[in-house]
Amino acid sequence: MTLEWTGYVAAALTTIAFVPQAIKTLRSRDTRSISLGMYLAFTVGVAFWLAYGIFLQSWSMIVANIITLALSGTILAMKLRYG
């Protein structure tokens, strides 16, 4: 038995934890209380985690970071557009 299941659990929990904020922001389009610097750093960090997951061929990291990158990238774009 490998510990790869822990990666899948961690990936699922951290991705799921991000979803409510993403939904709230997408519905309200209110990004005033979101820090641009934080979302910029977070989105770039997720992109690097995705690249690292691809390098390791870790599907748990790849799938979770693709989803999180799509959500955070969308919110970052909304922040840049709506302020």
mmCIF file as gemmi writes it, N, C-alpha and C atoms, coordinates in Angstrom:
data_model
loop_
_atom_site.group_PDB
_atom_site.id
_atom_site.type_symbol
_atom_site.label_atom_id
_atom_site.label_alt_id
_atom_site.label_comp_id
_atom_site.label_asym_id
_atom_site.label_entity_id
_atom_site.label_seq_id
_atom_site.pdbx_PDB_ins_code
_atom_site.Cartn_x
_atom_site.Cartn_y
_atom_site.Cartn_z
_atom_site.occupancy
_atom_site.B_iso_or_equiv
_atom_site.pdbx_formal_charge
_atom_site.auth_seq_id
_atom_site.auth_asym_id
_atom_site.pdbx_PDB_model_num
ATOM 1 N N . MET Axp A 1 ? 0.848 -1.19 0 1 0 ? 1 A 1
ATOM 2 C CA . MET Axp A 1 ? 0 0 0 1 0 ? 1 A 1
ATOM 3 C C . MET Axp A 1 ? 0.886 1.244 0 1 0 ? 1 A 1
ATOM 4 N N . THR Axp A 2 ? 0.603 2.16 -0.9 1 0 ? 2 A 1
ATOM 5 C CA . THR Axp A 2 ? 1.378 3.398 -0.958 1 0 ? 2 A 1
ATOM 6 C C . THR Axp A 2 ? 0.641 4.508 -0.231 1 0 ? 2 A 1
ATOM 7 N N . LEU Axp A 3 ? 1.344 5.573 -0.018 1 0 ? 3 A 1
ATOM 8 C CA . LEU Axp A 3 ? 0.734 6.742 0.629 1 0 ? 3 A 1
ATOM 9 C C . LEU Axp A 3 ? 0.204 7.737 -0.397 1 0 ? 3 A 1
ATOM 10 N N . GLU Axp A 4 ? 0.106 7.323 -1.648 1 0 ? 4 A 1
ATOM 11 C CA . GLU Axp A 4 ? -0.396 8.241 -2.672 1 0 ? 4 A 1
ATOM 12 C C . GLU Axp A 4 ? -1.826 8.692 -2.373 1 0 ? 4 A 1
ATOM 13 N N . TRP Axp A 5 ? -2.59 7.883 -1.683 1 0 ? 5 A 1
ATOM 14 C CA . TRP Axp A 5 ? -3.96 8.264 -1.322 1 0 ? 5 A 1
ATOM 15 C C . TRP Axp A 5 ? -3.971 9.539 -0.495 1 0 ? 5 A 1
ATOM 16 N N . THR Axp A 6 ? -2.913 9.781 0.295 1 0 ? 6 A 1
ATOM 17 C CA . THR Axp A 6 ? -2.864 11.016 1.087 1 0 ? 6 A 1
ATOM 18 C C . THR Axp A 6 ? -2.781 12.236 0.177 1 0 ? 6 A 1
ATOM 19 N N . GLY Axp A 7 ? -2.11 12.086 -0.949 1 0 ? 7 A 1
ATOM 20 C CA . GLY Axp A 7 ? -2.048 13.171 -1.926 1 0 ? 7 A 1
ATOM 21 C C . GLY Axp A 7 ? -3.406 13.463 -2.519 1 0 ? 7 A 1
ATOM 22 N N . TYR Axp A 8 ? -4.154 12.423 -2.8 1 0 ? 8 A 1
ATOM 23 C CA . TYR Axp A 8 ? -5.497 12.615 -3.35 1 0 ? 8 A 1
ATOM 24 C C . TYR Axp A 8 ? -6.429 13.263 -2.326 1 0 ? 8 A 1
ATOM 25 N N . VAL Axp A 9 ? -6.336 12.849 -1.072 1 0 ? 9 A 1
ATOM 26 C CA . VAL Axp A 9 ? -7.167 13.449 -0.025 1 0 ? 9 A 1
ATOM 27 C C . VAL Axp A 9 ? -6.792 14.919 0.161 1 0 ? 9 A 1
ATOM 28 N N . ALA Axp A 10 ? -5.493 15.2 0.249 1 0 ? 10 A 1
ATOM 29 C CA . ALA Axp A 10 ? -5.032 16.584 0.413 1 0 ? 10 A 1
ATOM 30 C C . ALA Axp A 10 ? -5.461 17.445 -0.775 1 0 ? 10 A 1
ATOM 31 N N . ALA Axp A 11 ? -5.3 16.92 -1.969 1 0 ? 11 A 1
ATOM 32 C CA . ALA Axp A 11 ? -5.673 17.667 -3.177 1 0 ? 11 A 1
ATOM 33 C C . ALA Axp A 11 ? -7.171 17.946 -3.198 1 0 ? 11 A 1
ATOM 34 N N . ALA Axp A 12 ? -7.966 16.946 -2.86 1 0 ? 12 A 1
ATOM 35 C CA . ALA Axp A 12 ? -9.418 17.133 -2.863 1 0 ? 12 A 1
ATOM 36 C C . ALA Axp A 12 ? -9.84 18.162 -1.822 1 0 ? 12 A 1
ATOM 37 N N . LEU Axp A 13 ? -9.304 18.062 -0.619 1 0 ? 13 A 1
ATOM 38 C CA . LEU Axp A 13 ? -9.703 18.981 0.452 1 0 ? 13 A 1
ATOM 39 C C . LEU Axp A 13 ? -9.293 20.418 0.163 1 0 ? 13 A 1
ATOM 40 N N . THR Axp A 14 ? -8.068 20.63 -0.292 1 0 ? 14 A 1
ATOM 41 C CA . THR Axp A 14 ? -7.624 22.002 -0.546 1 0 ? 14 A 1
ATOM 42 C C . THR Axp A 14 ? -8.336 22.614 -1.75 1 0 ? 14 A 1
ATOM 43 N N . THR Axp A 15 ? -8.664 21.81 -2.739 1 0 ? 15 A 1
ATOM 44 C CA . THR Axp A 15 ? -9.41 22.316 -3.888 1 0 ? 15 A 1
ATOM 45 C C . THR Axp A 15 ? -10.852 22.615 -3.497 1 0 ? 15 A 1
ATOM 46 N N . ILE Axp A 16 ? -11.482 21.697 -2.781 1 0 ? 16 A 1
ATOM 47 C CA . ILE Axp A 16 ? -12.864 21.899 -2.333 1 0 ? 16 A 1
ATOM 48 C C . ILE Axp A 16 ? -12.964 23.118 -1.414 1 0 ? 16 A 1
ATOM 49 N N . ALA Axp A 17 ? -11.969 23.33 -0.565 1 0 ? 17 A 1
ATOM 50 C CA . ALA Axp A 17 ? -11.99 24.466 0.351 1 0 ? 17 A 1
ATOM 51 C C . ALA Axp A 17 ? -11.988 25.791 -0.404 1 0 ? 17 A 1
ATOM 52 N N . PHE Axp A 18 ? -11.436 25.818 -1.576 1 0 ? 18 A 1
ATOM 53 C CA . PHE Axp A 18 ? -11.339 27.037 -2.367 1 0 ? 18 A 1
ATOM 54 C C . PHE Axp A 18 ? -12.634 27.343 -3.123 1 0 ? 18 A 1
ATOM 55 N N . VAL Axp A 19 ? -13.434 26.337 -3.385 1 0 ? 19 A 1
ATOM 56 C CA . VAL Axp A 19 ? -14.626 26.478 -4.224 1 0 ? 19 A 1
ATOM 57 C C . VAL Axp A 19 ? -15.66 27.479 -3.679 1 0 ? 19 A 1
ATOM 58 N N . PRO Axp A 20 ? -16.023 27.47 -2.385 1 0 ? 20 A 1
ATOM 59 C CA . PRO Axp A 20 ? -17.039 28.435 -1.922 1 0 ? 20 A 1
ATOM 60 C C . PRO Axp A 20 ? -16.658 29.894 -2.17 1 0 ? 20 A 1
ATOM 61 N N . GLN Axp A 21 ? -15.39 30.244 -1.943 1 0 ? 21 A 1
ATOM 62 C CA . GLN Axp A 21 ? -14.954 31.621 -2.197 1 0 ? 21 A 1
ATOM 63 C C . GLN Axp A 21 ? -15.041 31.944 -3.682 1 0 ? 21 A 1
ATOM 64 N N . ALA Axp A 22 ? -14.649 30.999 -4.503 1 0 ? 22 A 1
ATOM 65 C CA . ALA Axp A 22 ? -14.71 31.207 -5.949 1 0 ? 22 A 1
ATOM 66 C C . ALA Axp A 22 ? -16.15 31.41 -6.402 1 0 ? 22 A 1
ATOM 67 N N . ILE Axp A 23 ? -17.061 30.583 -5.913 1 0 ? 23 A 1
ATOM 68 C CA . ILE Axp A 23 ? -18.476 30.716 -6.285 1 0 ? 23 A 1
ATOM 69 C C . ILE Axp A 23 ? -19.032 32.063 -5.833 1 0 ? 23 A 1
ATOM 70 N N . LYS Axp A 24 ? -18.731 32.446 -4.603 1 0 ? 24 A 1
ATOM 71 C CA . LYS Axp A 24 ? -19.221 33.729 -4.078 1 0 ? 24 A 1
ATOM 72 C C . LYS Axp A 24 ? -18.718 34.895 -4.927 1 0 ? 24 A 1
ATOM 73 N N . THR Axp A 25 ? -17.451 34.862 -5.276 1 0 ? 25 A 1
ATOM 74 C CA . THR Axp A 25 ? -16.87 35.942 -6.067 1 0 ? 25 A 1
ATOM 75 C C . THR Axp A 25 ? -17.441 35.956 -7.48 1 0 ? 25 A 1
ATOM 76 N N . LEU Axp A 26 ? -17.609 34.787 -8.077 1 0 ? 26 A 1
ATOM 77 C CA . LEU Axp A 26 ? -18.165 34.72 -9.429 1 0 ? 26 A 1
ATOM 78 C C . LEU Axp A 26 ? -19.607 35.221 -9.468 1 0 ? 26 A 1
ATOM 79 N N . ARG Axp A 27 ? -20.377 34.898 -8.445 1 0 ? 27 A 1
ATOM 80 C CA . ARG Axp A 27 ? -21.779 35.332 -8.416 1 0 ? 27 A 1
ATOM 81 C C . ARG Axp A 27 ? -21.915 36.826 -8.15 1 0 ? 27 A 1
ATOM 82 N N . SER Axp A 28 ? -21.144 37.326 -7.203 1 0 ? 28 A 1
ATOM 83 C CA . SER Axp A 28 ? -21.302 38.728 -6.801 1 0 ? 28 A 1
ATOM 84 C C . SER Axp A 28 ? -20.489 39.694 -7.662 1 0 ? 28 A 1
ATOM 85 N N . ARG Axp A 29 ? -19.428 39.199 -8.26 1 0 ? 29 A 1
ATOM 86 C CA . ARG Axp A 29 ? -18.472 40.025 -9.011 1 0 ? 29 A 1
ATOM 87 C C . ARG Axp A 29 ? -17.849 41.117 -8.139 1 0 ? 29 A 1
ATOM 88 N N . ASP Axp A 30 ? -17.955 40.94 -6.838 1 0 ? 30 A 1
ATOM 89 C CA . ASP Axp A 30 ? -17.383 41.894 -5.886 1 0 ? 30 A 1
ATOM 90 C C . ASP Axp A 30 ? -15.995 41.426 -5.489 1 0 ? 30 A 1
ATOM 91 N N . THR Axp A 31 ? -14.986 42.148 -5.952 1 0 ? 31 A 1
ATOM 92 C CA . THR Axp A 31 ? -13.598 41.779 -5.661 1 0 ? 31 A 1
ATOM 93 C C . THR Axp A 31 ? -12.886 42.842 -4.823 1 0 ? 31 A 1
ATOM 94 N N . ARG Axp A 32 ? -13.645 43.804 -4.301 1 0 ? 32 A 1
ATOM 95 C CA . ARG Axp A 32 ? -13.024 44.896 -3.549 1 0 ? 32 A 1
ATOM 96 C C . ARG Axp A 32 ? -12.239 44.418 -2.338 1 0 ? 32 A 1
ATOM 97 N N . SER Axp A 33 ? -12.726 43.392 -1.661 1 0 ? 33 A 1
ATOM 98 C CA . SER Axp A 33 ? -12.061 42.941 -0.434 1 0 ? 33 A 1
ATOM 99 C C . SER Axp A 33 ? -10.974 41.905 -0.704 1 0 ? 33 A 1
ATOM 100 N N . ILE Axp A 34 ? -10.724 41.602 -1.96 1 0 ? 34 A 1
ATOM 101 C CA . ILE Axp A 34 ? -9.696 40.627 -2.319 1 0 ? 34 A 1
ATOM 102 C C . ILE Axp A 34 ? -8.386 41.356 -2.596 1 0 ? 34 A 1
ATOM 103 N N . SER Axp A 35 ? -7.326 40.87 -2.016 1 0 ? 35 A 1
ATOM 104 C CA . SER Axp A 35 ? -6.012 41.459 -2.22 1 0 ? 35 A 1
ATOM 105 C C . SER Axp A 35 ? -5.45 41.03 -3.579 1 0 ? 35 A 1
ATOM 106 N N . LEU Axp A 36 ? -5.128 42.015 -4.418 1 0 ? 36 A 1
ATOM 107 C CA . LEU Axp A 36 ? -4.543 41.719 -5.721 1 0 ? 36 A 1
ATOM 108 C C . LEU Axp A 36 ? -3.206 41.005 -5.562 1 0 ? 36 A 1
ATOM 109 N N . GLY Axp A 37 ? -2.374 41.491 -4.657 1 0 ? 37 A 1
ATOM 110 C CA . GLY Axp A 37 ? -1.072 40.871 -4.442 1 0 ? 37 A 1
ATOM 111 C C . GLY Axp A 37 ? -1.177 39.42 -4.008 1 0 ? 37 A 1
ATOM 112 N N . MET Axp A 38 ? -2.13 39.141 -3.112 1 0 ? 38 A 1
ATOM 113 C CA . MET Axp A 38 ? -2.311 37.772 -2.638 1 0 ? 38 A 1
ATOM 114 C C . MET Axp A 38 ? -2.768 36.872 -3.771 1 0 ? 38 A 1
ATOM 115 N N . TYR Axp A 39 ? -3.756 37.324 -4.56 1 0 ? 39 A 1
ATOM 116 C CA . TYR Axp A 39 ? -4.258 36.47 -5.639 1 0 ? 39 A 1
ATOM 117 C C . TYR Axp A 39 ? -3.24 36.295 -6.746 1 0 ? 39 A 1
ATOM 118 N N . LEU Axp A 40 ? -2.446 37.302 -7 1 0 ? 40 A 1
ATOM 119 C CA . LEU Axp A 40 ? -1.388 37.186 -8.002 1 0 ? 40 A 1
ATOM 120 C C . LEU Axp A 40 ? -0.359 36.156 -7.553 1 0 ? 40 A 1
ATOM 121 N N . ALA Axp A 41 ? 0.106 36.277 -6.312 1 0 ? 41 A 1
ATOM 122 C CA . ALA Axp A 41 ? 1.083 35.324 -5.776 1 0 ? 41 A 1
ATOM 123 C C . ALA Axp A 41 ? 0.49 33.919 -5.709 1 0 ? 41 A 1
ATOM 124 N N . PHE Axp A 42 ? -0.761 33.805 -5.274 1 0 ? 42 A 1
ATOM 125 C CA . PHE Axp A 42 ? -1.412 32.505 -5.158 1 0 ? 42 A 1
ATOM 126 C C . PHE Axp A 42 ? -1.532 31.824 -6.52 1 0 ? 42 A 1
ATOM 127 N N . THR Axp A 43 ? -1.987 32.575 -7.528 1 0 ? 43 A 1
ATOM 128 C CA . THR Axp A 43 ? -2.187 32.004 -8.86 1 0 ? 43 A 1
ATOM 129 C C . THR Axp A 43 ? -0.859 31.568 -9.477 1 0 ? 43 A 1
ATOM 130 N N . VAL Axp A 44 ? 0.167 32.375 -9.333 1 0 ? 44 A 1
ATOM 131 C CA . VAL Axp A 44 ? 1.49 31.993 -9.841 1 0 ? 44 A 1
ATOM 132 C C . VAL Axp A 44 ? 2.006 30.767 -9.076 1 0 ? 44 A 1
ATOM 133 N N . GLY Axp A 45 ? 1.795 30.75 -7.767 1 0 ? 45 A 1
ATOM 134 C CA . GLY Axp A 45 ? 2.212 29.599 -6.969 1 0 ? 45 A 1
ATOM 135 C C . GLY Axp A 45 ? 1.517 28.324 -7.398 1 0 ? 45 A 1
ATOM 136 N N . VAL Axp A 46 ? 0.22 28.396 -7.668 1 0 ? 46 A 1
ATOM 137 C CA . VAL Axp A 46 ? -0.529 27.224 -8.126 1 0 ? 46 A 1
ATOM 138 C C . VAL Axp A 46 ? 0.001 26.759 -9.486 1 0 ? 46 A 1
ATOM 139 N N . ALA Axp A 47 ? 0.349 27.697 -10.35 1 0 ? 47 A 1
ATOM 140 C CA . ALA Axp A 47 ? 0.917 27.327 -11.65 1 0 ? 47 A 1
ATOM 141 C C . ALA Axp A 47 ? 2.234 26.571 -11.466 1 0 ? 47 A 1
ATOM 142 N N . PHE Axp A 48 ? 3.042 27.01 -10.513 1 0 ? 48 A 1
ATOM 143 C CA . PHE Axp A 48 ? 4.295 26.301 -10.234 1 0 ? 48 A 1
ATOM 144 C C . PHE Axp A 48 ? 4.035 24.925 -9.625 1 0 ? 48 A 1
ATOM 145 N N . TRP Axp A 49 ? 3.031 24.81 -8.727 1 0 ? 49 A 1
ATOM 146 C CA . TRP Axp A 49 ? 2.663 23.506 -8.174 1 0 ? 49 A 1
ATOM 147 C C . TRP Axp A 49 ? 2.209 22.573 -9.306 1 0 ? 49 A 1
ATOM 148 N N . LEU Axp A 50 ? 1.462 23.111 -10.258 1 0 ? 50 A 1
ATOM 149 C CA . LEU Axp A 50 ? 1.028 22.311 -11.402 1 0 ? 50 A 1
ATOM 150 C C . LEU Axp A 50 ? 2.24 21.82 -12.196 1 0 ? 50 A 1
ATOM 151 N N . ALA Axp A 51 ? 3.168 22.717 -12.477 1 0 ? 51 A 1
ATOM 152 C CA . ALA Axp A 51 ? 4.379 22.331 -13.211 1 0 ? 51 A 1
ATOM 153 C C . ALA Axp A 51 ? 5.157 21.252 -12.45 1 0 ? 51 A 1
ATOM 154 N N . TYR Axp A 52 ? 5.251 21.401 -11.145 1 0 ? 52 A 1
ATOM 155 C CA . TYR Axp A 52 ? 5.949 20.418 -10.309 1 0 ? 52 A 1
ATOM 156 C C . TYR Axp A 52 ? 5.215 19.075 -10.332 1 0 ? 52 A 1
ATOM 157 N N . GLY Axp A 53 ? 3.892 19.112 -10.26 1 0 ? 53 A 1
ATOM 158 C CA . GLY Axp A 53 ? 3.106 17.885 -10.338 1 0 ? 53 A 1
ATOM 159 C C . GLY Axp A 53 ? 3.292 17.181 -11.674 1 0 ? 53 A 1
ATOM 160 N N . ILE Axp A 54 ? 3.357 17.959 -12.759 1 0 ? 54 A 1
ATOM 161 C CA . ILE Axp A 54 ? 3.608 17.377 -14.079 1 0 ? 54 A 1
ATOM 162 C C . ILE Axp A 54 ? 4.991 16.735 -14.109 1 0 ? 54 A 1
ATOM 163 N N . PHE Axp A 55 ? 5.982 17.419 -13.561 1 0 ? 55 A 1
ATOM 164 C CA . PHE Axp A 55 ? 7.345 16.885 -13.504 1 0 ? 55 A 1
ATOM 165 C C . PHE Axp A 55 ? 7.379 15.56 -12.745 1 0 ? 55 A 1
ATOM 166 N N . LEU Axp A 56 ? 6.65 15.507 -11.623 1 0 ? 56 A 1
ATOM 167 C CA . LEU Axp A 56 ? 6.612 14.289 -10.806 1 0 ? 56 A 1
ATOM 168 C C . LEU Axp A 56 ? 5.654 13.24 -11.356 1 0 ? 56 A 1
ATOM 169 N N . GLN Axp A 57 ? 4.841 13.625 -12.344 1 0 ? 57 A 1
ATOM 170 C CA . GLN Axp A 57 ? 3.788 12.77 -12.889 1 0 ? 57 A 1
ATOM 171 C C . GLN Axp A 57 ? 2.829 12.325 -11.779 1 0 ? 57 A 1
ATOM 172 N N . SER Axp A 58 ? 2.499 13.283 -10.91 1 0 ? 58 A 1
ATOM 173 C CA . SER Axp A 58 ? 1.587 13.039 -9.796 1 0 ? 58 A 1
ATOM 174 C C . SER Axp A 58 ? 0.203 13.515 -10.183 1 0 ? 58 A 1
ATOM 175 N N . TRP Axp A 59 ? -0.684 12.564 -10.506 1 0 ? 59 A 1
ATOM 176 C CA . TRP Axp A 59 ? -2.016 12.932 -10.974 1 0 ? 59 A 1
ATOM 177 C C . TRP Axp A 59 ? -2.824 13.67 -9.93 1 0 ? 59 A 1
ATOM 178 N N . SER Axp A 60 ? -2.602 13.372 -8.65 1 0 ? 60 A 1
ATOM 179 C CA . SER Axp A 60 ? -3.335 14.109 -7.618 1 0 ? 60 A 1
ATOM 180 C C . SER Axp A 60 ? -2.962 15.585 -7.648 1 0 ? 60 A 1
ATOM 181 N N . MET Axp A 61 ? -1.689 15.89 -7.806 1 0 ? 61 A 1
ATOM 182 C CA . MET Axp A 61 ? -1.24 17.282 -7.883 1 0 ? 61 A 1
ATOM 183 C C . MET Axp A 61 ? -1.688 17.936 -9.184 1 0 ? 61 A 1
ATOM 184 N N . ILE Axp A 62 ? -1.626 17.2 -10.26 1 0 ? 62 A 1
ATOM 185 C CA . ILE Axp A 62 ? -1.973 17.759 -11.565 1 0 ? 62 A 1
ATOM 186 C C . ILE Axp A 62 ? -3.446 18.147 -11.61 1 0 ? 62 A 1
ATOM 187 N N . VAL Axp A 63 ? -4.323 17.226 -11.269 1 0 ? 63 A 1
ATOM 188 C CA . VAL Axp A 63 ? -5.763 17.487 -11.356 1 0 ? 63 A 1
ATOM 189 C C . VAL Axp A 63 ? -6.177 18.6 -10.402 1 0 ? 63 A 1
ATOM 190 N N . ALA Axp A 64 ? -5.726 18.516 -9.152 1 0 ? 64 A 1
ATOM 191 C CA . ALA Axp A 64 ? -6.102 19.536 -8.165 1 0 ? 64 A 1
ATOM 192 C C . ALA Axp A 64 ? -5.625 20.916 -8.591 1 0 ? 64 A 1
ATOM 193 N N . ASN Axp A 65 ? -4.42 21.004 -9.099 1 0 ? 65 A 1
ATOM 194 C CA . ASN Axp A 65 ? -3.88 22.304 -9.462 1 0 ? 65 A 1
ATOM 195 C C . ASN Axp A 65 ? -4.451 22.84 -10.772 1 0 ? 65 A 1
ATOM 196 N N . ILE Axp A 66 ? -4.886 21.986 -11.666 1 0 ? 66 A 1
ATOM 197 C CA . ILE Axp A 66 ? -5.58 22.464 -12.865 1 0 ? 66 A 1
ATOM 198 C C . ILE Axp A 66 ? -6.892 23.128 -12.453 1 0 ? 66 A 1
ATOM 199 N N . ILE Axp A 67 ? -7.637 22.465 -11.573 1 0 ? 67 A 1
ATOM 200 C CA . ILE Axp A 67 ? -8.914 23.019 -11.117 1 0 ? 67 A 1
ATOM 201 C C . ILE Axp A 67 ? -8.699 24.315 -10.347 1 0 ? 67 A 1
ATOM 202 N N . THR Axp A 68 ? -7.762 24.296 -9.403 1 0 ? 68 A 1
ATOM 203 C CA . THR Axp A 68 ? -7.5 25.483 -8.588 1 0 ? 68 A 1
ATOM 204 C C . THR Axp A 68 ? -6.96 26.626 -9.441 1 0 ? 68 A 1
ATOM 205 N N . LEU Axp A 69 ? -6.11 26.324 -10.408 1 0 ? 69 A 1
ATOM 206 C CA . LEU Axp A 69 ? -5.577 27.364 -11.292 1 0 ? 69 A 1
ATOM 207 C C . LEU Axp A 69 ? -6.694 27.998 -12.118 1 0 ? 69 A 1
ATOM 208 N N . ALA Axp A 70 ? -7.618 27.189 -12.598 1 0 ? 70 A 1
ATOM 209 C CA . ALA Axp A 70 ? -8.742 27.739 -13.357 1 0 ? 70 A 1
ATOM 210 C C . ALA Axp A 70 ? -9.582 28.669 -12.482 1 0 ? 70 A 1
ATOM 211 N N . LEU Axp A 71 ? -9.867 28.249 -11.257 1 0 ? 71 A 1
ATOM 212 C CA . LEU Axp A 71 ? -10.669 29.079 -10.347 1 0 ? 71 A 1
ATOM 213 C C . LEU Axp A 71 ? -9.927 30.347 -9.938 1 0 ? 71 A 1
ATOM 214 N N . SER Axp A 72 ? -8.682 30.207 -9.517 1 0 ? 72 A 1
ATOM 215 C CA . SER Axp A 72 ? -7.94 31.387 -9.056 1 0 ? 72 A 1
ATOM 216 C C . SER Axp A 72 ? -7.618 32.32 -10.216 1 0 ? 72 A 1
ATOM 217 N N . GLY Axp A 73 ? -7.36 31.763 -11.388 1 0 ? 73 A 1
ATOM 218 C CA . GLY Axp A 73 ? -7.111 32.601 -12.56 1 0 ? 73 A 1
ATOM 219 C C . GLY Axp A 73 ? -8.339 33.403 -12.951 1 0 ? 73 A 1
ATOM 220 N N . THR Axp A 74 ? -9.501 32.784 -12.828 1 0 ? 74 A 1
ATOM 221 C CA . THR Axp A 74 ? -10.756 33.491 -13.117 1 0 ? 74 A 1
ATOM 222 C C . THR Axp A 74 ? -10.978 34.627 -12.131 1 0 ? 74 A 1
ATOM 223 N N . ILE Axp A 75 ? -10.761 34.347 -10.856 1 0 ? 75 A 1
ATOM 224 C CA . ILE Axp A 75 ? -10.945 35.391 -9.843 1 0 ? 75 A 1
ATOM 225 C C . ILE Axp A 75 ? -9.906 36.495 -10.018 1 0 ? 75 A 1
ATOM 226 N N . LEU Axp A 76 ? -8.668 36.133 -10.335 1 0 ? 76 A 1
ATOM 227 C CA . LEU Axp A 76 ? -7.638 37.144 -10.582 1 0 ? 76 A 1
ATOM 228 C C . LEU Axp A 76 ? -8.032 38.021 -11.768 1 0 ? 76 A 1
ATOM 229 N N . ALA Axp A 77 ? -8.537 37.412 -12.828 1 0 ? 77 A 1
ATOM 230 C CA . ALA Axp A 77 ? -8.979 38.192 -13.991 1 0 ? 77 A 1
ATOM 231 C C . ALA Axp A 77 ? -10.122 39.132 -13.607 1 0 ? 77 A 1
ATOM 232 N N . MET Axp A 78 ? -11.036 38.648 -12.776 1 0 ? 78 A 1
ATOM 233 C CA . MET Axp A 78 ? -12.144 39.503 -12.324 1 0 ? 78 A 1
ATOM 234 C C . MET Axp A 78 ? -11.616 40.657 -11.473 1 0 ? 78 A 1
ATOM 235 N N . LYS Axp A 79 ? -10.634 40.374 -10.629 1 0 ? 79 A 1
ATOM 236 C CA . LYS Axp A 79 ? -10.038 41.425 -9.794 1 0 ? 79 A 1
ATOM 237 C C . LYS Axp A 79 ? -9.401 42.488 -10.676 1 0 ? 79 A 1
ATOM 238 N N . LEU Axp A 80 ? -8.688 42.059 -11.695 1 0 ? 80 A 1
ATOM 239 C CA . LEU Axp A 80 ? -8.047 43.011 -12.587 1 0 ? 80 A 1
ATOM 240 C C . LEU Axp A 80 ? -9.083 43.808 -13.393 1 0 ? 80 A 1
ATOM 241 N N . ARG Axp A 81 ? -10.174 43.18 -13.746 1 0 ? 81 A 1
ATOM 242 C CA . ARG Axp A 81 ? -11.204 43.861 -14.547 1 0 ? 81 A 1
ATOM 243 C C . ARG Axp A 81 ? -12.097 44.763 -13.705 1 0 ? 81 A 1
ATOM 244 N N . TYR Axp A 82 ? -12.565 44.263 -12.571 1 0 ? 82 A 1
ATOM 245 C CA . TYR Axp A 82 ? -13.551 44.99 -11.761 1 0 ? 82 A 1
ATOM 246 C C . TYR Axp A 82 ? -12.942 45.746 -10.587 1 0 ? 82 A 1
ATOM 247 N N . GLY Axp A 83 ? -11.677 45.495 -10.31 1 0 ? 83 A 1
ATOM 248 C CA . GLY Axp A 83 ? -11.024 46.187 -9.198 1 0 ? 83 A 1
ATOM 249 C C . GLY Axp A 83 ? -11.43 45.641 -7.914 1 0 ? 83 A 1
